[in-house]
Amino acid sequence: MGEPHDERVAVFDAAGRAAGGMPREEAKRSGLAVGAINLLLVSARGEVLLQQRPTDKENGGRWDKSVGGHVDAGEGFDAAAQREAGEELFGDGGSPRVQLAADAVDFEHRLATGDLGRSVVFRREALQLNLRDVRLVPGGGVRNVVYHVASYLGRTDVPLEDFRPPAAEIAGLRYAAAPEVDGLLLDDGPDPRAGRLVAEDEGSHPVTESDLVARDVGIDAGAASAEEAAVHVVDDDDRDIRSDG
């Protein structure tokens, strides 16, 4: 199953004000910012939970954040984060195994008193506006989409076999140690990496498809996604960013 094109997602103006809802494909082409959430979960071993995108989805076949998705029309970012985590990890948008902490104090309390072997606990880290993401689309080519992104960080020790990801949405899950993540980001491991893509002949001819391509003008100018703002690719000689583990 491909992307659910008729799903209505929340759109916003550049200042973050809600502008209603649109079918997903229309929203991505509208020029308005689309609401989205990103969640990264880390285990007690310091491993990051990653999901693999199905080949018929955008960025198909690539390893991605723990949970990600669009904000539905009329839905808030926090509600979307809870729903998406439940759907993608446990097959239930209302799963009680998903816990969103109200603040840092509540987060620490839930970590100390909860059973992370059965649940995921996370908190909101940031809300970033007007982030531009360049994504691989099925069948070839790239798509340039503007997002307002709420980013969440959390913890879980749920064994992989206890997750219930929907096969149509997630091809697989894995816990990746820091060196493995470094390899994905630096493109020196066996797996393809997700990230900003540019054409091999960029700059050799005028751009005629402004809605499909973009030039990276830096984080401050709004041309990086939330993931790229937090985790970026560096040259092989920049060894100092590699994890010690």
C-alpha positions as CSV (number, residue, x, y, z in Angstrom):
1,M,0.0,0.0,0.0
2,G,1.3,3.4,-0.9
3,E,0.9,6.8,0.8
4,P,-2.7,7.5,1.9
5,H,-3.2,10.4,-0.5
6,D,-6.8,11.2,0.7
7,E,-5.9,11.5,4.4
8,R,-6.6,15.0,5.6
9,V,-3.6,16.6,7.4
10,A,-3.2,19.8,9.3
11,V,-1.7,22.8,7.5
12,F,-0.4,26.1,8.9
13,D,0.7,29.5,7.8
14,A,4.3,30.6,8.2
15,A,3.7,32.0,11.7
16,G,2.3,28.7,12.9
17,R,-1.4,29.5,12.8
18,A,-3.7,26.7,11.9
19,A,-5.0,27.1,8.3
20,G,-7.3,24.0,8.2
21,G,-6.9,20.6,6.7
22,M,-6.2,19.2,3.2
23,P,-5.7,15.8,1.6
24,R,-2.1,14.8,2.1
25,E,-0.9,15.2,-1.5
26,E,-2.6,18.6,-1.9
27,A,-1.2,19.8,1.4
28,K,2.4,18.9,0.3
29,R,2.0,20.9,-2.9
30,S,0.1,23.8,-1.4
31,G,3.1,25.9,-0.2
32,L,1.6,25.9,3.3
33,A,3.4,24.2,6.2
34,V,2.3,20.7,6.9
35,G,2.2,19.6,10.6
36,A,4.4,16.7,11.5
37,I,6.0,15.0,14.5
38,N,9.3,13.2,15.0
39,L,10.2,10.9,17.9
40,L,13.5,9.4,18.9
41,L,13.6,6.6,21.5
42,V,16.8,5.4,23.2
43,S,17.3,2.2,25.2
44,A,19.1,1.8,28.5
45,R,22.0,0.4,26.4
46,G,22.2,3.7,24.5
47,E,20.8,2.3,21.3
48,V,18.4,4.2,19.1
49,L,15.2,2.6,17.9
50,L,15.0,3.0,14.2
51,Q,12.2,2.1,11.7
52,Q,12.7,1.1,8.1
53,R,10.5,2.7,5.5
54,P,8.6,0.4,3.1
55,T,9.8,0.6,-0.5
56,D,6.5,2.1,-1.8
57,K,6.7,5.1,0.7
58,E,8.6,8.3,0.5
59,N,12.3,7.6,1.5
60,G,11.5,4.0,0.9
61,G,14.0,1.4,2.1
62,R,15.8,3.8,4.3
63,W,16.2,3.7,8.1
64,D,14.4,6.5,9.8
65,K,13.5,7.9,13.2
66,S,11.7,5.8,15.8
67,V,8.3,7.3,15.0
68,G,7.2,10.0,12.6
69,G,4.0,11.1,11.0
70,H,1.6,13.9,10.0
71,V,-0.7,15.8,12.3
72,D,-4.3,15.1,11.3
73,A,-6.6,18.0,10.5
74,G,-8.0,19.3,13.8
75,E,-5.4,17.5,15.8
76,G,-2.7,18.9,18.1
77,F,1.0,18.0,17.9
78,D,1.0,16.2,21.2
79,A,-2.1,14.2,20.4
80,A,-0.5,13.3,17.0
81,A,2.7,12.1,18.7
82,Q,0.8,9.8,21.1
83,R,-1.4,8.5,18.2
84,E,1.5,7.9,15.8
85,A,3.6,6.2,18.5
86,G,0.7,3.9,19.4
87,E,0.0,3.1,15.7
88,E,3.5,2.6,14.5
89,L,4.9,0.7,17.6
90,F,1.9,-1.2,18.9
91,G,-0.8,-1.1,16.2
92,D,-3.1,0.9,18.4
93,G,-3.3,4.7,18.3
94,G,-4.7,4.7,21.8
95,S,-2.3,2.2,23.3
96,P,-1.7,2.7,27.1
97,R,1.9,1.6,26.5
98,V,2.6,5.1,25.1
99,Q,3.2,7.8,27.7
100,L,3.7,11.4,26.9
101,A,5.2,13.3,29.9
102,A,3.9,16.8,30.6
103,D,7.3,18.3,31.4
104,A,10.9,17.3,32.4
105,V,9.9,16.5,36.0
106,D,7.0,14.3,34.9
107,F,9.3,12.6,32.4
108,E,11.9,11.7,35.1
109,H,9.1,10.5,37.4
110,R,7.7,8.2,34.7
111,L,11.2,6.8,34.0
112,A,11.7,6.0,37.7
113,T,8.4,4.4,38.3
114,G,7.3,2.9,35.0
115,D,8.1,-0.4,33.3
116,L,10.2,0.6,30.2
117,G,10.3,-3.1,29.2
118,R,6.6,-2.7,28.3
119,S,6.2,1.0,27.4
120,V,7.6,4.0,25.8
121,V,8.0,7.3,27.6
122,F,8.7,10.6,25.9
123,R,8.5,14.4,26.2
124,R,8.4,17.3,23.7
125,E,11.8,18.7,23.0
126,A,11.1,21.4,20.4
127,L,8.6,22.9,17.9
128,Q,10.3,24.2,14.8
129,L,8.6,26.2,12.1
130,N,9.1,26.4,8.3
131,L,11.6,23.5,8.0
132,R,12.1,22.4,4.4
133,D,12.5,18.7,3.8
134,V,13.6,17.1,0.5
135,R,12.3,13.5,0.2
136,L,12.7,10.7,-2.2
137,V,9.4,9.7,-3.8
138,P,8.4,6.3,-5.1
139,G,9.3,5.8,-8.7
140,G,12.2,8.3,-8.7
141,G,12.6,12.0,-8.1
142,V,12.4,14.2,-5.0
143,R,9.8,16.3,-3.3
144,N,10.3,19.6,-1.5
145,V,7.9,20.0,1.4
146,V,7.7,22.7,4.1
147,Y,6.9,21.4,7.6
148,H,6.1,22.7,11.1
149,V,7.7,19.9,13.2
150,A,7.3,19.0,16.9
151,S,10.3,16.9,18.0
152,Y,10.1,14.4,20.9
153,L,12.8,12.5,22.9
154,G,12.2,9.5,25.0
155,R,13.1,6.1,26.4
156,T,12.1,2.5,25.9
157,D,13.5,-1.0,26.6
158,V,10.7,-2.9,24.8
159,P,12.1,-6.0,23.1
160,L,11.8,-5.9,19.3
161,E,9.6,-8.9,19.3
162,D,7.1,-7.1,21.5
163,F,6.4,-4.3,19.1
164,R,3.5,-4.6,16.7
165,P,4.3,-2.2,13.8
166,P,1.8,-2.3,10.9
167,A,3.5,-4.0,7.9
168,A,2.0,-1.5,5.4
169,E,3.7,1.4,7.2
170,I,6.9,0.0,8.6
171,A,9.2,-2.6,7.0
172,G,11.2,-3.3,10.1
173,L,12.5,-2.1,13.5
174,R,16.0,-2.3,15.0
175,Y,17.9,-0.9,17.9
176,A,21.1,0.7,16.5
177,A,24.2,1.3,18.6
178,A,25.8,4.7,18.3
179,P,28.6,3.5,15.9
180,E,26.0,2.0,13.6
181,V,24.1,5.3,13.6
182,D,27.4,7.1,12.8
183,G,27.9,4.7,9.9
184,L,24.5,5.4,8.5
185,L,25.0,9.2,8.8
186,L,28.5,9.1,7.3
187,D,27.4,6.6,4.6
188,D,30.2,4.3,5.3
189,G,28.0,1.4,6.5
190,P,26.2,-1.3,4.6
191,D,22.8,0.5,4.8
192,P,21.6,3.5,2.8
193,R,21.2,6.7,4.7
194,A,18.3,9.1,4.7
195,G,19.1,12.8,4.4
196,R,19.2,15.8,2.0
197,L,19.5,14.8,-1.6
198,V,20.6,16.9,-4.6
199,A,20.9,16.1,-8.2
200,E,24.4,15.2,-9.5
201,D,24.2,18.0,-12.1
202,E,22.9,20.6,-9.6
203,G,24.0,24.1,-10.8
204,S,24.7,23.1,-14.4
205,H,21.4,24.3,-15.7
206,P,18.5,26.6,-14.6
207,V,16.0,25.1,-12.2
208,T,12.5,24.7,-13.8
209,E,10.7,22.6,-11.2
210,S,10.8,24.8,-8.1
211,D,8.2,22.6,-6.3
212,L,10.4,19.5,-6.5
213,V,13.9,20.7,-5.9
214,A,15.6,22.8,-3.3
215,R,18.9,24.3,-2.4
216,D,20.3,23.9,1.1
217,V,20.7,27.4,2.5
218,G,21.4,26.3,6.0
219,I,19.4,25.7,9.1
220,D,18.8,29.3,9.9
221,A,17.2,29.9,6.6
222,G,14.7,27.1,7.1
223,A,16.2,24.6,4.6
224,A,16.9,21.7,7.0
225,S,14.4,19.2,8.4
226,A,14.2,18.7,12.2
227,E,16.3,15.5,11.8
228,E,19.0,17.3,9.7
229,A,19.1,20.1,12.2
230,A,19.9,17.7,15.0
231,V,21.9,15.0,13.1
232,H,24.0,15.9,10.1
233,V,26.5,14.4,7.7
234,V,30.1,15.5,7.9
235,D,33.3,14.7,5.9
236,D,35.2,11.5,6.7
237,D,38.0,13.5,8.3
238,D,35.7,15.1,10.9
239,R,36.3,12.2,13.2
240,D,35.5,14.1,16.4
241,I,31.7,13.8,15.9
242,R,31.8,10.0,16.0
243,S,30.5,8.4,19.1
244,D,33.0,7.0,21.6
245,G,31.0,3.8,22.1
